[in-house]
Structures are given as C-alpha cells and as structure tokens.
Amino acid sequence: MVHAYIMVKAAAVTNGIDRLREDLLAVDHGIVSAHIVAGDVDFIVKVDVDSPADVKEVAGGIQAIDGIEDTQTYIAMD
C-alpha cells in the first residue's frame, strides 16, 4: 500500500470551494479524504493506493479538474 498526500492549489472558482472539494473526492479510487485548509494550498488530499503509478494517476485526475491551478505530491516513506 502506498500512502501519499497531494497539496492542491485552487484557482478562483465561481461554484465555491465546497463544490471543488466534491469534484476532488469524485476523481478516482484511492482518495481517502480531501480537507480544505488555510495557507499556501487550498486542499490536502490523502491517497491510499497500490503503487506509485496509481498515485500519479490520481494526481493527473486532480490536475484535470477545472479550477485546479497546481498540485504537489508527497509519498509517505513510513
């Protein structure tokens, strides 16, 4: 099992941040949670999948959402 955290920066959205969170959760299997946070990023998404390639697939799905500006992915080492 691979655990990863994807930091997500949102562009200005007209549908609201809660709607964008729903879009994140609908991306793909493996997303455990998506939290709205204050700071340099707007969401922290927790991912549990079978392989690093699956993490890349989930990150690509997030990047394809209208309203997502940038992502940074961190794979847990423990």
Secondary structure, DSSP 8 states (H G I E B T S, - for coil): -EEEEEEEEE---SS-HHHHHHHHHTS-TTEEEEEE-SSS-SEEEEEEESSHHHHHHHHHHHHTSTTEEEEEEEE---
